[in-house]
Amino acid sequence: MEIFKTKASLQTHLQKARSAGKKIALIPTMGALHEGHLSLLEYAKPISDLRVCSIFVNPTQFNDPKDLEKYPRPIENDINLLESVGCDVLFLPSVEEMYPDKNEHWHIDLGELDQIWEGEKRPGHFQGVTQVVYKLFTLVQPHIACFGQKDFQQVMVIKRMIEIKDLPIELAICPIIRDKDGLALSSRNMRLSDDGKTKALALSRSLRYVKDHIHDQVDLKEIKNDALKLLTATAGITVEYFAICESSSLKEVNQIDFDKQHVVLVTAWVEGVRLIDNMIIT
């Protein structure tokens, strides 16, 4: 695996790959890698010739400086994990490399997508996400970009940005990877105790309840309330939001249109750690 820390050196390397007709896949990450991230690289393997993983803890998407400060950065372990799955290129830039102009302005009209759910709870978050992802897209010029379903609203935001900017990039949405008990893998799980991880299983149980009962012709509010009862019955969980939405707009629905795809979203706090999860319903 080749490691590049500057945009110029990465561009030189990728230009050679493009000239050789190689298909490039980009996997953007903020590090603290786990099996979920590695699954994105495995997903990209059969559909690309060159896999580029970026590790960059992007400051513009954190609205809480303490959250940015706490974000884990186990870079040596990350490099070992990437090498274990045969990653071709790691881009490891500094903040100064990505943001040479400290007064850089960025805004993209995402409509309601950056005003609801995560957008409402974390103002400016998706502007920061699109800002850095657009930089990476412009730099790498990938044929394919792989993102995890776990950050479902983020994926819809990136999809919207690709449409707005008319980028020739295929967006690959890769399935959530869960542990053997059903907990969605997340870098934030590192901050949970074993007891906290057990409590956090209530998130996936509540999502599964909705998926298992959505075809029962029962009132949707009743299904949601029962799922919430499952979630809140676990001591130590504070629910931030729980919603059943149409997947592309993420607007909450009162009834299911089975001609459309839907997604159940949940965000909750466990041991002071903010966890998100979702489940797609077709």
Stockholm file with secondary structure:
# STOCKHOLM 1.0

chainA/1-282         MEIFKTKASLQTHLQKARSAGKKIALIPTMGALHEGHLSLLEYAKPISDLRVCSIFVNPTQFNDPKDLEKYPRPIENDINLLESVGCDVLFLPSVEEMYPDKNEHWHIDLGELDQIWEGEKRPGHFQGVTQVVYKLFTLVQPHIACFGQKDFQQVMVIKRMIEIKDLPIELAICPIIRDKDGLALSSRNMRLSDDGKTKALALSRSLRYVKDHIHDQVDLKEIKNDALKLLTATAGITVEYFAICESSSLKEVNQIDFDKQHVVLVTAWVEGVRLIDNMIIT
#=GR chainA/1-282 SS CEEECSHHHHHHHHHHHHHTTCCEEEEEECSCCCHHHHHHHHHHGGGCSEEEEEECCCGGGCSCHHHHHHSCCCHHHHHHHHHHTTCCEEECCCHHHHCSCTTCCCCCCCGGGGTSTHHHHSTTHHHHHHHHHHHHHHHHCCSEEEEETTSHHHHHHHHHHHHHHTCCCEEEEECCCBCTTSCBCCGGGGGSCHHHHHHHHHHHHHHHHHHHHTTSCCCHHHHHHHHHHHHHTSTTEEEEEEEEEETTTCCBCSSCCTTSCEEEEEEEEETTEEEEEEEEEC
#=GC SS_cons         CEEECSHHHHHHHHHHHHHTTCCEEEEEECSCCCHHHHHHHHHHGGGCSEEEEEECCCGGGCSCHHHHHHSCCCHHHHHHHHHHTTCCEEECCCHHHHCSCTTCCCCCCCGGGGTSTHHHHSTTHHHHHHHHHHHHHHHHCCSEEEEETTSHHHHHHHHHHHHHHTCCCEEEEECCCBCTTSCBCCGGGGGSCHHHHHHHHHHHHHHHHHHHHTTSCCCHHHHHHHHHHHHHTSTTEEEEEEEEEETTTCCBCSSCCTTSCEEEEEEEEETTEEEEEEEEEC
//
